[in-house]
Structure formats: C-alpha cells, structure tokens
C-alpha cells in the first residue's frame, strides 16, 4: 500500500522476493542441511500457494486451492 502499486503487482513482487530468499537460504546451507531445508521450504510454499486464504489462485488460476 505504501508504494501504491496494483494488488497483483505486489503479490508478484512478494513471490519474487520469496524465491530469492529460498535460493539464498539454500546457498548458505551445508550439504547436510540443504535437503531438509529444501523440503521444509517447499512444503511451506505449497501450503501458502494452495490455501484460499492467501489468494494466490487469483494470480495463478492453474493452482488448485485447498482449505485446511
């Protein structure tokens, strides 16, 4: 809201920032930590992309929303 950008543009920026953080965390992890962090972050993202509460299906209609 503070930048006065459209709703969908803000969500896309959030997605880009999340993917950058994901890559950065994996780059910092040791070889032993990396598979566990990857699995955790993938599951976290899956939940948030597929839960109706976060409305990602408005941006990516191909996602199947779930209710938990």
C-alpha positions as CSV (number, residue, x, y, z in Angstrom):
1,X,0.0,0.0,0.0
2,X,2.8,2.4,0.8
3,X,4.1,2.1,-2.8
4,X,0.7,2.5,-4.3
5,X,1.2,-0.4,-6.8
6,X,-1.6,-2.7,-8.0
7,X,-2.6,-5.7,-5.9
8,X,-1.3,-8.3,-8.4
9,X,2.0,-6.5,-8.8
10,X,2.5,-6.5,-5.1
11,X,1.8,-10.3,-5.0
12,X,4.2,-10.9,-7.8
13,X,6.9,-8.9,-6.1
14,X,6.3,-11.0,-2.9
15,X,6.7,-14.2,-4.9
16,X,10.0,-12.9,-6.5
17,X,11.3,-12.0,-3.0
18,X,10.3,-15.3,-1.6
19,X,12.1,-17.2,-4.4
20,X,15.2,-15.1,-3.9
21,X,15.1,-15.8,-0.1
22,X,14.7,-19.5,-0.8
23,X,17.8,-19.6,-3.1
24,X,19.8,-17.5,-0.6
25,X,18.9,-19.9,2.3
26,X,19.9,-22.9,0.3
27,X,23.2,-21.3,-0.7
28,X,24.0,-20.7,2.9
29,X,23.1,-24.3,4.0
30,X,25.6,-27.1,4.3
31,X,25.3,-30.2,2.1
32,X,23.7,-32.0,5.1
33,X,21.2,-29.2,5.8
34,X,20.2,-28.4,2.2
35,X,17.8,-31.3,1.6
36,X,15.9,-30.8,4.8
37,X,15.6,-27.0,4.3
38,X,14.5,-27.6,0.7
39,X,11.8,-30.0,1.8
40,X,10.6,-27.7,4.6
41,X,10.5,-24.5,2.4
42,X,8.8,-26.4,-0.4
43,X,6.1,-27.6,1.9
44,X,5.7,-24.2,3.4
45,X,5.3,-22.6,0.0
46,X,3.0,-25.3,-1.2
47,X,0.6,-24.7,1.7
48,X,0.6,-20.9,1.1
49,X,0.1,-21.2,-2.6
50,X,-2.8,-23.6,-2.4
51,X,-4.7,-22.3,0.6
52,X,-7.6,-20.0,-0.4
53,X,-6.7,-17.6,2.4
54,X,-3.7,-16.3,0.6
55,X,-5.5,-15.9,-2.8
56,X,-2.6,-17.0,-5.0
57,X,-5.1,-18.7,-7.3
58,X,-6.2,-15.2,-8.3
59,X,-2.7,-14.7,-9.9
60,X,-2.1,-18.3,-11.0
61,X,-5.5,-19.8,-11.8
62,X,-3.9,-23.2,-12.5
63,X,-3.3,-23.8,-8.8
64,X,-5.9,-25.9,-7.1
65,X,-7.0,-24.2,-3.9
66,X,-7.3,-26.3,-0.7
67,X,-9.0,-25.5,2.6
68,X,-7.3,-26.5,5.8
